Amino acid sequence: MSHAQSLVCKECGARYPLEPRTVCDIDFGPVEVAYDYDAMRGHVTRQSIEAGPRSLWRYRDLLPIDGRPRAGLKSGWTPLVKADRLAAELGIRELYIKDDSANYPTFSYKDRVVAVALTKAAEFGFDTVGCASTGNLAHSVAAHAAAAGMRAFVVVPHDLEEGKMVGMTVFGPRVVRVRGNYDDVNRLCSQIADKYNWAIVNVNLRPYYTEGAKTHGFEIAEQLGWRLPKHTVVPVAGGTILPKVAKAYHELITLGLVEDNQPRFHGAQAAGCNPVVDAICKGEDIFHPQKPKTIAKSIAIGNPADGYYVIQTVRKSGGTGMSATDDEIIAAIKLLARMEGIFTEPAGGTTLACAIKLIQSGAIPRDESLCVCITGNGLKTLEVMQGQFAQSPVIEARLADFDRIVQEATEPAAANHVKGNSSCQTA
């Protein structure tokens, strides 16, 4: 049985049964899952976790699931790459890349949240699932629903990248494109959940969906040998993952599984859609919604549902925020690929670009450990990289012609490096 006790309002503390619910009846604050940590102590241990499957379900006792997992049986347990070459390039001592671009089956961190949400949807008796998405979530819902034998409706902005449209449609969901941006899509999905009583994973199942994001943080700690990085840089879209990675670290500290080293969290956004980082850098508690204009479409959410909690989490930890321009994002994508063999989408390029600028500004000291969270795969957004590379030469099948190519080969230009010198730049 789950150690989850109830849903609790994050504002007033009112408690509710574990049911499909998004907000508190009293103050309309968001609700999240509360656990019995006293019951967990002695039961949830390093050994019990390590004995589990090599998937996110090794953390089942820390998730709000009563029965057996119904989705994502092979999701999670993605690589934590000790990025020594990139660390040397950036002049820092200890750098890790948490690489969810290798997640199963859809190559993004969303496979974590969907695995938990669809399992909970099955427990609640839903037969139809759906989501509002900028691409990766729709891709994941479609794939997991197909494997679980559930009907799926995925609702997305009309102008998504073609690769993402193909990647979700192949699994057989009903795909609905909405003229507008993610915020328009999300409003519609709230109405759909009310009218049709479907499990819209990031609407009426949001408290359970977001708990799946904790597994990203659990894995970082376990893969580091049960210790926490001093700094974690996390992309900010709807605001789900950063507070939940922080919650994961806190739960492990509470249960005595890791030492509390006062970890700091830093939010990363594209300059063309940075409402949360803008508020952090101005010292404000409330962000102002924006109209997105960036190549980083998977994190281009102008009115993030959990943006306020990102601000509070970052500030409480002693971290900060950073934004990156589209050019800096592309340069970071190239740098990560060249140095560590990891091809990430623009969301990951944003996170690395912002991490570099935080290092250069001194907000992240060069002698302290750093983990950069990469949440999606570059193969989904090939359009972004079109025109970024010189045309490959065509030669005759003669060794002499190949010898000429070898002689002309040069090292990648230093212009690929990301530059920045302010701890709170927004452009």
Secondary structure as the mmCIF struct_conf table of DSSP 4:
data_model
#
loop_
_struct_conf.conf_type_id
_struct_conf.id
_struct_conf.beg_label_comp_id
_struct_conf.beg_label_asym_id
_struct_conf.beg_label_seq_id
_struct_conf.end_label_comp_id
_struct_conf.end_label_asym_id
_struct_conf.end_label_seq_id
STRN STRN1 ALA A 4 CYS A 9
TURN_TY1_P TURN_TY1_P1 LYS A 10 CYS A 12
STRN STRN2 ARG A 15 TYR A 16
BEND BEND1 LEU A 18 PRO A 20
STRN STRN3 VAL A 23 VAL A 23
TURN_TY1_P TURN_TY1_P2 ASP A 25 ASP A 27
STRN STRN4 PRO A 30 PRO A 30
STRN STRN5 VAL A 31 TYR A 35
HELX_RH_AL_P HELX_RH_AL_P1 TYR A 37 MET A 40
TURN_TY1_P TURN_TY1_P3 ARG A 41 HIS A 43
BEND BEND2 VAL A 44 VAL A 44
HELX_RH_AL_P HELX_RH_AL_P2 ARG A 46 GLU A 50
TURN_TY1_P TURN_TY1_P4 ALA A 51 ALA A 51
BEND BEND3 GLY A 52 GLY A 52
BEND BEND4 ARG A 54 SER A 55
HELX_RH_3T_P HELX_RH_3T_P1 LEU A 56 LEU A 62
BEND BEND5 LEU A 63 PRO A 64
BEND BEND6 GLY A 67 GLY A 67
BEND BEND7 ALA A 71 ALA A 71
TURN_TY1_P TURN_TY1_P5 LEU A 73 LYS A 74
STRN STRN6 LEU A 80 LYS A 82
HELX_RH_AL_P HELX_RH_AL_P3 ASP A 84 LEU A 90
TURN_TY1_P TURN_TY1_P6 GLY A 91 GLY A 91
BEND BEND8 ARG A 93 ARG A 93
STRN STRN7 LEU A 95 ASP A 99
HELX_RH_3T_P HELX_RH_3T_P2 ASP A 100 ALA A 102
TURN_TY1_P TURN_TY1_P7 TYR A 104 THR A 106
BEND BEND9 PHE A 107 PHE A 107
STRN STRN8 SER A 108 SER A 108
TURN_TY1_P TURN_TY1_P8 TYR A 109 TYR A 109
HELX_RH_AL_P HELX_RH_AL_P4 LYS A 110 PHE A 124
TURN_TY1_P TURN_TY1_P9 GLY A 125 GLY A 125
STRN STRN9 THR A 128 ALA A 132
BEND BEND10 THR A 134 GLY A 135
HELX_RH_AL_P HELX_RH_AL_P5 ASN A 136 ALA A 148
TURN_TY1_P TURN_TY1_P10 GLY A 149 GLY A 149
STRN STRN10 ARG A 151 PRO A 157
TURN_TY1_P TURN_TY1_P11 HIS A 158 ASP A 159
HELX_RH_AL_P HELX_RH_AL_P6 GLU A 162 THR A 169
TURN_TY1_P TURN_TY1_P12 VAL A 170 PHE A 171
STRN STRN11 ARG A 174 VAL A 178
BEND BEND11 ARG A 179 GLY A 180
HELX_RH_AL_P HELX_RH_AL_P7 TYR A 182 TYR A 196
STRN STRN12 ALA A 199 ILE A 200
TURN_TY1_P TURN_TY1_P13 VAL A 201 LEU A 205
HELX_RH_AL_P HELX_RH_AL_P8 ARG A 206 GLU A 211
TURN_TY1_P TURN_TY1_P14 GLY A 212 ALA A 213
HELX_RH_AL_P HELX_RH_AL_P9 LYS A 214 GLN A 223
TURN_TY1_P TURN_TY1_P15 LEU A 224 GLY A 225
BEND BEND12 TRP A 226 TRP A 226
BEND BEND13 LYS A 230 LYS A 230
STRN STRN13 HIS A 231 PRO A 235
BEND BEND14 ALA A 237 GLY A 239
HELX_RH_AL_P HELX_RH_AL_P10 ILE A 241 THR A 254
TURN_TY1_P TURN_TY1_P16 LEU A 255 GLY A 256
BEND BEND15 LEU A 257 VAL A 258
STRN STRN14 ARG A 264 ALA A 270
TURN_TY1_P TURN_TY1_P17 ALA A 271 GLY A 272
STRN STRN15 CYS A 273 CYS A 273
HELX_RH_AL_P HELX_RH_AL_P11 PRO A 275 LYS A 282
TURN_TY1_P TURN_TY1_P18 GLY A 283 GLY A 283
BEND BEND16 ASP A 285 ILE A 286
BEND BEND17 THR A 294 ILE A 295
HELX_RH_3T_P HELX_RH_3T_P3 LYS A 297 ILE A 299
BEND BEND18 GLY A 302 ASN A 303
TURN_TY1_P TURN_TY1_P19 ALA A 305 ASP A 306
HELX_RH_AL_P HELX_RH_AL_P12 GLY A 307 SER A 317
TURN_TY1_P TURN_TY1_P20 GLY A 318 GLY A 318
STRN STRN16 GLY A 321 ALA A 324
HELX_RH_AL_P HELX_RH_AL_P13 ASP A 326 GLU A 340
BEND BEND19 GLY A 341 GLY A 341
STRN STRN17 THR A 344 THR A 344
HELX_RH_AL_P HELX_RH_AL_P14 PRO A 346 SER A 361
TURN_TY1_P TURN_TY1_P21 GLY A 362 GLY A 362
BEND BEND20 ALA A 363 ILE A 364
TURN_TY1_P TURN_TY1_P22 ARG A 366 ASP A 367
BEND BEND21 GLU A 368 GLU A 368
STRN STRN18 LEU A 370 ILE A 374
STRN STRN19 GLY A 376 ASN A 377
HELX_RH_3T_P HELX_RH_3T_P4 GLY A 378 MET A 385
TURN_TY1_P TURN_TY1_P23 GLN A 386 GLY A 387
BEND BEND22 GLN A 388 PHE A 389
HELX_LH_PP_P HELX_LH_PP_P1 ALA A 390 PRO A 393
BEND BEND23 ALA A 397 ALA A 397
HELX_RH_AL_P HELX_RH_AL_P15 LEU A 399 GLU A 408
HELX_LH_PP_P HELX_LH_PP_P2 GLU A 411 ALA A 413
HELX_RH_3T_P HELX_RH_3T_P5 ALA A 414 ASN A 416
BEND BEND24 HIS A 417 HIS A 417
TURN_TY1_P TURN_TY1_P24 SER A 423 CYS A 424
#
